[in-house]
Amino acid sequence: MRSESLDLRKIKIKDTFWSKHVDLVKSVIIPYQWDVMNDQIADAESSHCLENFQIAAGQKEGEFYGAVFQDTDIAKWLEAVGFSLAYCPDKELERTADEVIDLIAQAQQEDGYINTYFTIHTDEKRWSNLCEGHELYTAGHLMEAAVAYYQSTGKRKFLDCMCRFADLICSTFGAEKGKNHGYPGHQEVEIGLIKLYRLTGERRYLDQAKYFIDARGAGENYFLKEMNTPDHRMIFPEFHNYDPCYSQSHLPVRKQDTAEGHAVRAVYMYCAMADLAYEYQDQELLEACKKLWNNITQRRMYITGGIGSSGILERFTTDYDLPNEYNYSETCASIGLALFGLRMAQVTGEASYIDVVERTLYNNILAGIALDGRSFFYVNPLEVWPDACMERTSKEHVKPVRQKWFGVACCPPNIARTLASLGQYIYSWNREHRELYVNLFVSGTAEHQTGNLTLQINMETKFPWENQITMSLSGISEEGIRLMIRIPDYAENFRICSNGKKVPYRENKGYAAVEVKKAGTYEIFFDAGARFVRANPQVRADVGKVAVVRGPLVYCLEEADNGENMSALYIDTKQEITEKASDLFGGSILLCIKGERVVQDSWTGGLYSTAKPEQKPVTLTAVPYAYWNNRGVGEMTVWVKEM
């Protein structure tokens, strides 16, 4: 039996690192994004998301505006609201969400269909362009939002709307004669259907998700066939000469062993595959998930947890192709990777998946939002020279400063729902083995009902600034529980103590297993100082360079501390790294590193010369990558040449 995340309603986060981000969800991020979706933020990209629903519902006249999947912005916003209400009830916010749900219900068609693009564009035929139309993708996000909202409020209206939509999808798609034999161009509905199944128990939703996964890449490619129909109209010009690898439809999913195509599509599909592998006890599908995970994390992932290296089509390329200054590493892709890793950890019980989840959360995902909660990165490069981020060049997708919003705004509300649901990553519970998994070290409290008793958990820590965690457990039944504490892959000298005495543990798949028979307090210690990391030599962009990490945090150099022209810097890895506590970024640890800088003024040649420039010793300051660009525009780099 897989482990499951604890109920978000029973988790309270009060953490020196995470609270400044999580607390912004309710106080800043949700209200700000609400204003954006009502087009009330000056100088921000227009959304018209709510106005599209008003037009589709017949409340006003007008034309559809935005991307074909514009509805998903409000879906993810509602999901974030649902998660937020779970741990922080707010009647006014709930009332606003109810009004949005009423609007969605009014826009829903008689047969259950919801999609403002196709409802407003009455000349567009439903389900006729699955490759580009995003109808099923949009449905999936709406389903996820409905489940989150029901779980936090107990209100069924949104859930009932989405069950009607799911019923329509089940009656429309399938292998049976007379049904549409297609599958989503952008995977997501599979996740939504599985969540609906787990909440309602309606088996047809699970079977429908399985159909979409099983049909993908089997036989004649559905999308190529669709594009060859006489009346096909292309939505996205970049899909000309369409390659099925882009949508992971080039092979049956069980035969795929390398991560291909659009990174967000890929990891959303892998999430569904992991869920289905468990629900159907499909070992072949689980093995495919493992192969795909290994290919991503061992050959196609950045040190920050970013994935999808190509700015063209937001996609994976080939093994070890990890350029730093024009990579994509979309925030949404890392969110999908974290969701995939959580599922794999819960199915397999292996801590190595959480090691990657943690890396992704603390770096690439967190870099996607400013510390004020009001601006965002869609793309997360590892090296930025602002002057070179020019339109109509290979770096036009790289932004040297976070944006207020985007024309295609999938990332900002995705970050909102991720931060609002951070609790799902902290703990998991395996009911069969009575195991409490401690995945992340985040201060706060949690409760979980086990039989007639309530297991109460209190965690106190200043991680990642300090590597000491205190856990208090109470409400332990006579049967006891097994406490499973993750041993991070970067941890050294890991140990557990209680009442001043060392506690023996058994290492099990990267977790320290401790048998707990009564209430007690445990202290976890490990060493995780700053260190230099090098990339596999096959990562051509990083040969001869080093990165600096401390625990789960990847560090970078910024122009604000180190001056311009990051390429002129070298790091002396023979010297020790000095750690310095700072109030910067709301409290952090900065790293001081010895190195050298090429002296620009010593250059006497022209553009090229046989002369060798001078180098002078310098002390470099590194800051957490997640916080870069919170002090204005400037150069940044993660990888630095080694002396």
Secondary structure, DSSP 4 states (H G I P E B T S, - for coil): ---EEPPGGGEEE--TTTHHHHHHIIIIIHHHHHHHHTT-STTSPP--HHHHHHHHTTSS-----S-TTTHHHHHHHHHHHHHHHHHS--HHHHHHHHHHHHHHHHHS-TTS---HHHHH-TTSPTTS-HHHH-HHHHHHHHHHHHHHHHHHH---HHHHHHHHHHHHHHHHBSSSTTSB----SS--HHHHHHHHHHHH--HHHHHHHHHHHHHTTSSS-HHHHHHTSTT---S-GGGTT--GGGGT-SS-GGG--S--SBHHHHHHHHHHHHHHHHHTT-HHHHHHHHHHHHHHHHHSB-TTS-B--BTTTTB--STT---SSS----HHHHHHHHHHHHHHHHHH--THHHHHHHHHIIIIIHHTB-TTSS-B-SS--SEE-GGG--TTSTTTT--SS-BS--SS-SHHHHHHHHHHTTHHHHEEEETTTTEEEE-S---EEEEEEETTEEEEEEEEE-TTTS-EEEEEEE---TT-EEEEEE--TT-EEEEEEETTEEPP-EEETTEEEEEE-S-EEEEEEEE--EEEE---TT-GGGTTEEEEEETTEEEEEEHHHH-S-GGGEEE-TTSPPEEEEE-GGGSEEEEEEEEEEE-GGG--SSSS-S----EEEEEEEEEEGGGTTSSSS--EES-EEE-
